[in-house]
Amino acid sequence: MATVAGTPHGPVRVNAVLDAPLSRWLWLVKWILVIPHYVVLFFLWIAFIVVSVIAFFSILFTERYPRPLFDFNLGVLRWTWRVGYYSYGALATDRYPPFSLGEQPDYPARLDVVYPEQLSRGLVLVKWWLLAIPHYIVIGFFLGGYHLGWWDGGLVAVLSVIAAVIMAFTETYPRDLFELIVGLNRWVLRVAAYAALMTDTYPPFRLDMGGTEPSAGKSLS
C-alpha cells in the first residue's frame, strides 16, 4: 500500500469504538431519529459536489486542493460517517451524532484524511470517473441502491440489522460482525475520499476489518 508521510498505512484513517451497553430496541426507531440529519446531509452533499468541481479545476491548474474546500468536504464525510455509524451503517452506538462538520474526538466514529500538499494534474482527470470504477462496483454491493422500484439496502445495512437483532436477544453486539461492518465502511470511505480528489493514493482492494486501522486491526486480502 502506498505511504504518506506521517501516515504509514495510508492517508484515510477510519476508526470506530463499539459502544456498550447498547439499547436492545432503539435501533427500530433510529430511521426516524436521523431524519433531521438526512435533511441537512442532502444539502451538504450538493455542496460537496460543487466544492469537488471547484477543487478539480484548482488541482488541474495549481496542483493544490484549497485547504478550506478540503476541510469542508472532509467535514461532510465525517458527518456522514457519524450518522451512518449511529444508524444503519453500523448501529454500533446510541450516542446521537452531533450536527457538526468539525472533528469530534470523543465520538465513537472518527475519520481523518491527511491534507495533500500537492496533487497530480494527470490523475485528477481520470481517477473519479475511470480509475475508481472497479471500486464503485465493489462498494455498490456494500451499499446497495435503487433498482426496479425497490431500495436494496446493501450488505452493510443487512449485516447491521442482523447484528442489532442478535443484540436484541443476547444483549451483545457480535464482535466479528462489528469488525466486518467497520471494515466495509472503511473501504467505502477510502473510495469516497479518492473519488472526491482528496488523495492520489489509490484505495487498496483489501478488507481491513476492526475498529482501528490495519496497524492494529485485521485484514482480509
C-alpha positions in Angstrom: 0.0 0.0 0.0 1.2 3.5 -0.8 2.5 5.5 2.1 2.1 9.1 3.1 4.5 11.0 5.4 3.2 10.6 8.9 0.6 8.0 7.9 2.3 4.7 7.2 -1.0 3.0 6.5 -2.5 5.5 4.1 -4.0 9.0 4.1 -7.5 7.9 5.0 -7.9 6.9 8.6 -11.2 5.3 9.8 -11.6 4.3 13.4 -14.6 3.2 15.5 -15.3 2.1 19.0 -18.2 -0.3 19.8 -20.3 1.3 22.5 -21.6 -0.7 25.4 -24.2 -1.2 26.6 -26.4 -0.6 23.6 -30.2 -0.3 23.8 -31.8 -3.5 22.7 -34.7 -1.8 20.8 -33.6 1.8 19.9 -32.4 0.6 16.5 -36.0 0.1 15.5 -36.7 3.9 15.5 -33.3 5.3 14.6 -34.6 5.8 11.0 -36.9 8.4 12.4 -34.4 10.0 14.8 -31.9 10.6 12.0 -34.3 12.3 9.6 -33.0 15.8 10.6 -29.5 14.7 9.7 -30.6 13.3 6.4 -32.2 16.6 5.5 -29.1 18.5 6.3 -26.8 16.0 4.6 -28.9 16.2 1.5 -27.9 19.9 1.1 -24.3 19.2 2.3 -23.8 16.6 -0.3 -25.0 19.0 -3.0 -22.4 21.5 -1.7 -19.8 18.6 -1.6 -20.3 18.0 -5.3 -19.9 21.7 -6.1 -16.8 22.0 -3.9 -15.3 19.0 -5.6 -15.8 20.5 -9.0 -14.1 23.7 -7.9 -11.3 21.7 -6.4 -11.0 19.8 -9.7 -10.1 23.0 -11.5 -7.8 24.2 -8.7 -5.8 20.9 -8.8 -5.7 21.0 -12.6 -4.2 24.5 -12.7 -2.3 24.7 -9.4 -1.8 21.1 -8.2 -3.4 22.1 -4.9 -6.7 21.3 -3.2 -7.6 24.6 -1.5 -7.4 23.9 2.3 -10.8 25.5 3.2 -12.5 23.4 0.5 -10.7 20.3 1.6 -11.7 20.9 5.2 -15.4 21.4 4.2 -15.5 18.1 2.2 -13.7 16.2 5.0 -16.3 17.6 7.4 -19.2 16.3 5.2 -17.5 12.8 5.1 -17.1 12.9 8.9 -20.7 13.9 9.4 -21.9 11.2 7.1 -19.8 8.6 8.8 -21.0 9.5 12.2 -24.7 9.4 11.1 -24.1 6.0 9.4 -22.4 4.6 12.4 -25.3 5.6 14.6 -27.9 4.4 12.2 -28.0 1.6 9.7 -24.4 1.8 8.5 -23.4 0.1 11.8 -25.9 0.6 14.6 -22.8 0.5 16.9 -23.6 3.5 19.1 -26.6 5.1 20.7 -24.9 8.4 21.1 -26.8 10.8 18.9 -24.4 12.3 16.2 -23.6 16.0 16.5 -24.7 18.5 13.9 -21.1 19.4 13.1 -18.6 19.4 10.2 -15.7 19.5 12.7 -13.7 16.7 14.2 -15.3 15.1 17.2 -12.6 13.2 19.1 -14.9 11.9 21.8 -17.4 10.5 19.3 -17.0 6.7 18.7 -16.8 7.0 14.9 -13.9 9.0 13.6 -12.5 9.9 10.2 -9.4 11.8 9.1 -7.8 12.4 5.8 -4.3 13.8 5.5 -4.2 17.1 3.7 -2.1 16.6 0.5 0.4 19.4 -0.2 0.4 18.6 -3.9 -1.9 16.5 -6.2 -1.3 15.2 -9.7 -2.8 17.1 -12.6 -2.9 14.0 -14.7 -4.7 11.8 -12.1 -7.3 14.4 -11.4 -8.6 14.0 -15.0 -9.2 10.3 -14.7 -9.4 9.0 -11.1 -13.0 9.8 -10.2 -14.7 8.6 -13.4 -12.2 5.9 -14.7 -9.7 4.6 -12.2 -12.3 4.3 -9.4 -14.8 2.2 -11.4 -13.7 -1.2 -10.1 -14.2 0.2 -6.6 -17.6 1.6 -7.4 -18.7 -1.9 -8.5 -17.5 -3.4 -5.2 -18.9 -0.7 -2.9 -22.2 -0.8 -4.8 -22.6 -4.3 -3.4 -21.8 -3.0 0.1 -24.2 0.0 -0.1 -27.0 -1.2 -2.3 -29.1 1.2 -4.3 -32.4 1.8 -6.1 -33.3 -1.0 -8.5 -36.6 -1.5 -10.4 -38.7 0.3 -7.9 -37.0 -1.3 -4.8 -34.4 0.1 -2.4 -31.7 -2.5 -1.9 -30.1 -1.7 1.4 -26.9 -3.5 0.6 -24.6 -5.7 2.6 -23.7 -3.1 5.2 -27.3 -2.4 6.2 -28.2 -6.1 6.2 -25.3 -7.0 8.4 -26.0 -4.1 10.7 -29.7 -5.1 11.2 -28.6 -8.7 11.8 -26.2 -7.5 14.5 -29.0 -5.5 16.1 -31.4 -8.4 16.1 -28.8 -10.6 17.7 -28.1 -7.9 20.3 -31.8 -7.5 21.0 -32.0 -11.2 22.1 -28.5 -11.6 23.6 -27.7 -8.1 24.8 -24.4 -8.4 23.0 -23.3 -6.9 19.6 -21.4 -9.7 17.9 -17.7 -8.6 17.8 -16.9 -10.4 14.5 -19.9 -8.6 12.8 -18.8 -5.3 14.2 -15.2 -5.7 12.8 -16.6 -6.8 9.4 -19.1 -3.9 9.2 -16.4 -1.3 10.1 -14.1 -2.8 7.5 -16.8 -2.5 4.8 -17.4 1.2 5.8 -13.6 1.8 5.8 -13.4 0.6 2.2 -16.3 2.9 1.2 -14.8 5.9 2.9 -11.4 5.3 1.3 -13.0 5.3 -2.1 -15.1 8.4 -1.3 -12.0 10.4 -0.4 -10.2 9.2 -3.5 -13.1 9.9 -5.8 -13.5 13.4 -4.2 -9.9 14.1 -5.3 -8.7 14.4 -1.7 -5.8 12.0 -2.2 -3.8 10.5 -5.0 -3.3 7.2 -3.1 -5.3 4.5 -4.8 -7.6 2.7 -2.3 -6.4 -0.9 -1.7 -8.6 -3.8 -2.8 -8.4 -5.1 0.8 -10.9 -5.5 3.6 -9.2 -4.1 6.7 -11.5 -5.2 9.4 -11.8 -3.9 13.0 -12.3 -0.7 14.8 -8.8 0.5 14.2 -6.7 0.9 11.1 -4.6 -2.0 9.7 -1.7 -1.5 12.1 -3.9 -2.8 14.9 -6.9 -4.3 13.0 -7.5 -7.4 11.0 -7.0 -7.6 7.2 -8.6 -9.9 4.7 -6.5 -9.8 1.5 
